[in-house]
Amino acid sequence: MVDTSMGTPDQRRDPNYTPPLAKAIPLGIQHVLAMFASNVTPAIIIAGAAGFGFGSDQGALGFPDMAYMIQMSMLFAGVATLFQTIGFGPVGARLPIVQGTSFAFLPVMIPAVAGQGTAGMGALMTGIMIGGLFHFCLGSVIGRIRFALPPLVTGLIVLMIGLALLKTGIQYAAGGVPLVGTPEFGSAAMWIPALVVIVVSLALSFFARGLLSVSAVLVGLLAGYVVALLMGQVTFSGVSRAPVFDLPNPLMWGVGFDPAIIVGMCFMAVISAIETVGDVSGITKGGAGREATDTEISGATYADGLGSAIAGVFGGLPNTSFSQNVGLISMTGVMSRHVVTIGAVFLILCGVIPKFGAVVSTVPINVLGGGVVVMFGMVAAAGINMLSDVAWNRRNMVIFAVSLSVGFGLQLEPTALQHLPRTLQILLTSGLLPAAALSIILNLLLPDHMD
């Protein structure tokens, strides 16, 4: 017998249909749970790279600045999601698209803020605002630049993002940068909770079904958190100090101008826009059995950029569409944008409750490390999957080989460019930008008829 409790088949494929609230609310929360860990993790990583996260002197105060960034990640993921689901004017695809902070921007942001503390955040947020506005402008031309980014290029870029982050994942799992060089780094006490996260995440991914499978990393983090709590690695000192309710602070860290960050954010906006095109196409194909319209694709890109720019004003990180939620729509068969709107409201409520961010900041760095080892590996695997669509002739192998060698090589040995200006060092030693630029240029210049 066909289950019609969430509507008829035609209704479930209609973005404008709203299922009964008793079904819609759990479905909306499910979308939030599927993206939660991936959404808040970049804020924790950037805080740690800048020097006011785990291991910093803010620890005695409960990492207030990191907790604020976590709070903004939730708040503006919700706001950007509303831009997509409800929309206004040309902004928004009016589809069930969940927005959140993307790992893609981390290889550019980490070297830009490394060791600068909160003093480096003004320039980062300015770069995010300008990059967001540039991203917004891409909405009017996105259809005309897709030809320059075939699977060979996009697959390599996604693979490079994953490779650039793997070292960070292992460092976190072993205890984090503050413990490097000490006996505690890489000790059993650090690895046990991290391994629990990895094992539980993998077990649920392979053997669970439904929400447990989709939220495998989140459940794994909770399991590792419990183990770390029993081992005495969790402290709640900052939770009691955090207010129950607070509003975001515009220009929290001021304004600064760093050409490297601005160029990097604008370049990554192009990559993010292409990722969004793929997600929109995946949603309409998997949920409604049709191709995405040009209006939906441009609207989604406008919402991406506007959401990122506004997040930067208040100290948040760039937003883009979350691919894991595309699979969730295909799994549930519910295409309703109003279901995702409910999830967005839940994120916004969490974002204005600082105690929620403070609780998230109690997750030990090694527990988080277990989660990001899995998540970053999945990013690299996604890139390899995209590359499986490439016809591996000599031309494409040369493009891939040269781009990967230069990009990954500069990432492994950044001192090779120590005599260049700081701006170029930041842009090139990320590895991502030179690999992407080379692959795009070579793909456009090399003849297609190479044997």
VENPE-V288075 format. One record per helix or strand. SS is the DSSP state (A for helix, B for strand). FROM is the first residue (numbers start at 1). TO is the last residue. Records with the same first field share a line. If there is no record, write none. Layout:
SS->FROM-TO / FROM-TO
//
This chain:
A->9-12 / 21-50 / 57-61 / 64-85 / 103-113 / 117-138 / 142-148 / 151-173 / 177-179 / 188-207 / 211-214 / 216-230 / 259-288 / 294-313 / 324-332 / 337-351 / 354-360 / 365-387 / 394-412 / 414-417 / 422-429 / 432-445
B->88-88 / 91-91 / 99-101 / 319-321
//
